[in-house]
Amino acid sequence: MLARGFKTWCENMSLQLREELKLAKTDPLDPETLAKYLNVSLWKPDDLKGLPQNTRTTLLVRKKESWSAVTIAFAGIIVIIYNSAHSKGRQSSDVMHELSHIIIGHRPDNMVLSQDGQFTLREYDPDKEEEAQWLMGCLLLPREALLSIRRQGVGAEEACEIYGVSNDLLSWRINVTAVDRQFRHYGT
């Protein structure tokens, strides 16, 4: 359950970061740009030198239920490793989700790489995941952008292309923000 005021904080944080990056409220926010701004490195499994081929193959699985991304912090360096086999929209969501954990101030969870190359979480906090998911949605598709999409009559496919997101994320954000209901009732 999200704390009272958290959703508003996320929308405001999304707009604040856009302002700091000299973007308009409705401009797309590229995860790579935000990562650089936050001094976070983004790596794909292919960037991990010395990784055995069987482990690399395991990490580059495109199944829906396969791993997405992980944040590793060591010696003051923060790295997000993401599954580059996924679609661009999913990669964007995955990286932004991990960046959201950092922005919120969540400590990275402990991870273990098993003998067969599978990542396992040692800890999992559903509240942290829900917070990061909400902020990720606001960062990629703030309410202001959704309103702009509707005002301009931009179709779903074009909106997804502009913002670098999946149709699932676009639909979810439109539903949870009630943007369509606002347009049906008020026409704004």
WOURCOR-V899264 format. One record per residue. N is the residue number from 1. OMEGA is omega in radians with two decimals (999 if undefined). BURIAL is + if it has 16 or more other C-alpha atoms within 10 Angstrom, else -. D_LAST is the distance of its C-alpha to the last C-alpha in Angstrom with 1 decimal. Layout:
# WOURCOR-V899264
N | OMEGA | BURIAL | D_LAST
N | OMEGA | BURIAL | D_LAST
This chain:
# WOURCOR-V899264
1 | 3.14 | - | 30.2
2 | 3.13 | - | 28.1
3 | 3.11 | - | 28.9
4 | 3.12 | - | 26.7
5 | -3.08 | - | 24.4
6 | -3.13 | - | 25.0
7 | 3.10 | - | 21.6
8 | 3.10 | - | 20.2
9 | -3.14 | - | 23.3
10 | 3.11 | + | 22.5
11 | 3.14 | + | 19.0
12 | 3.11 | + | 20.7
13 | 3.11 | + | 23.7
14 | 3.13 | + | 21.7
15 | 3.12 | + | 20.2
16 | 3.12 | - | 23.6
17 | 3.08 | + | 25.4
18 | 3.12 | + | 23.2
19 | 3.13 | - | 24.0
20 | 3.13 | - | 27.7
21 | 3.12 | - | 27.7
22 | 3.07 | - | 26.1
23 | 3.04 | - | 23.1
24 | -3.11 | - | 19.5
25 | -3.08 | + | 17.0
26 | 3.13 | + | 15.8
27 | 3.01 | + | 19.3
28 | 3.07 | + | 21.2
29 | -3.11 | + | 23.9
30 | 3.14 | - | 27.1
31 | 3.12 | + | 29.3
32 | 3.11 | + | 32.3
33 | 3.14 | - | 31.0
34 | 3.12 | + | 30.2
35 | 3.11 | + | 33.6
36 | -3.14 | - | 35.4
37 | -3.13 | - | 33.7
38 | -3.14 | - | 34.8
39 | 3.11 | - | 38.2
40 | 3.09 | + | 38.1
41 | 3.09 | - | 39.9
42 | 3.13 | + | 38.6
43 | 2.97 | + | 41.3
44 | 3.08 | + | 41.7
45 | 3.12 | + | 44.7
46 | 3.12 | + | 46.4
47 | -3.10 | - | 46.3
48 | -3.10 | - | 48.5
49 | 3.10 | - | 52.0
50 | 3.13 | - | 54.8
51 | -3.14 | - | 52.7
52 | -3.09 | - | 54.8
53 | -3.13 | - | 53.6
54 | 3.09 | - | 53.4
55 | 3.11 | + | 51.1
56 | 3.12 | + | 48.9
57 | 3.11 | - | 48.8
58 | -3.10 | + | 47.9
59 | -3.11 | + | 45.1
60 | 3.10 | + | 43.6
61 | -3.07 | + | 42.8
62 | -3.14 | - | 39.6
63 | -3.12 | - | 39.4
64 | -3.08 | - | 36.2
65 | -3.14 | - | 38.2
66 | -3.10 | - | 40.0
67 | -3.08 | + | 39.5
68 | -3.09 | + | 36.5
69 | 3.12 | + | 37.3
70 | 3.07 | + | 39.4
71 | 3.11 | + | 39.7
72 | 3.11 | + | 43.2
73 | 3.08 | - | 44.2
74 | 3.09 | - | 47.7
75 | 3.11 | - | 49.5
76 | 3.14 | - | 46.3
77 | 3.11 | - | 44.8
78 | -3.13 | + | 41.7
79 | 2.99 | + | 41.3
80 | 3.05 | + | 38.8
81 | -3.07 | + | 40.4
82 | -3.11 | + | 38.1
83 | -3.09 | + | 38.7
84 | 3.07 | + | 38.4
85 | 3.14 | + | 39.1
86 | 3.12 | + | 35.7
87 | 3.13 | - | 32.8
88 | 3.12 | - | 31.1
89 | 3.12 | + | 27.9
90 | 3.10 | + | 30.0
91 | 3.13 | + | 32.0
92 | 3.12 | + | 28.9
93 | -3.11 | + | 27.9
94 | -3.14 | + | 31.5
95 | -3.13 | + | 32.1
96 | 3.07 | + | 28.9
97 | 3.12 | + | 29.9
98 | 3.08 | + | 33.3
99 | 3.12 | + | 31.9
100 | 3.07 | + | 29.7
101 | -3.11 | + | 33.0
102 | -3.13 | + | 34.4
103 | -3.13 | - | 31.6
104 | -3.13 | - | 31.7
105 | 3.09 | - | 35.5
106 | 3.05 | - | 36.6
107 | 3.11 | - | 40.2
108 | 3.11 | - | 40.8
109 | 3.10 | - | 42.4
110 | 3.14 | - | 45.9
111 | 3.08 | - | 46.3
112 | 3.03 | - | 49.4
113 | -3.08 | - | 50.3
114 | -3.14 | - | 52.7
115 | -3.11 | - | 55.7
116 | 3.05 | - | 53.9
117 | -3.14 | + | 51.1
118 | 3.03 | - | 48.4
119 | 3.07 | + | 46.2
120 | 3.05 | - | 46.3
121 | 3.05 | - | 44.3
122 | 3.13 | - | 46.7
123 | 3.05 | - | 43.9
124 | -3.13 | - | 40.5
125 | -3.10 | - | 38.2
126 | 3.11 | - | 35.3
127 | 3.09 | - | 33.5
128 | -3.13 | + | 33.7
129 | 3.12 | + | 32.5
130 | 3.10 | - | 29.4
131 | -3.13 | + | 28.6
132 | 3.12 | + | 29.2
133 | -3.13 | + | 27.0
134 | 3.14 | + | 24.1
135 | 3.11 | + | 24.5
136 | 3.14 | + | 25.0
137 | 3.13 | + | 21.7
138 | 3.14 | + | 20.0
139 | -3.11 | + | 22.2
140 | -3.09 | + | 21.6
141 | 3.12 | + | 17.9
142 | -3.12 | + | 16.3
143 | 3.11 | + | 12.9
144 | 3.12 | + | 11.9
145 | 3.12 | + | 13.2
146 | 3.08 | + | 11.6
147 | 3.12 | + | 8.0
148 | 3.11 | - | 9.8
149 | -3.13 | + | 11.5
150 | -3.14 | + | 8.7
151 | -3.09 | - | 7.1
152 | 3.13 | - | 10.9
153 | 3.14 | - | 11.8
154 | 3.12 | - | 14.5
155 | -3.08 | - | 16.8
156 | -3.10 | - | 18.2
157 | 3.13 | - | 21.6
158 | 3.12 | - | 20.5
159 | 3.11 | + | 18.2
160 | 3.12 | + | 21.3
161 | -3.12 | - | 23.5
162 | -3.04 | - | 21.5
163 | 3.09 | + | 21.3
164 | -3.07 | + | 24.7
165 | 3.08 | + | 23.8
166 | 3.07 | + | 24.7
167 | 3.10 | + | 22.6
168 | -3.14 | - | 23.6
169 | 3.11 | + | 22.1
170 | -3.14 | + | 18.8
171 | 3.14 | - | 18.7
172 | -3.12 | - | 19.8
173 | 3.11 | + | 17.3
174 | -3.14 | + | 14.3
175 | -3.04 | - | 16.2
176 | 3.11 | - | 17.2
177 | 3.14 | - | 14.0
178 | -3.14 | - | 12.2
179 | -3.13 | + | 9.3
180 | 3.10 | + | 9.7
181 | 3.11 | - | 10.2
182 | -3.14 | - | 6.9
183 | 3.12 | - | 5.4
184 | -3.06 | - | 8.5
185 | -3.01 | - | 8.5
186 | 3.12 | - | 5.5
187 | 3.13 | - | 3.8
188 | 999 | - | 0.0
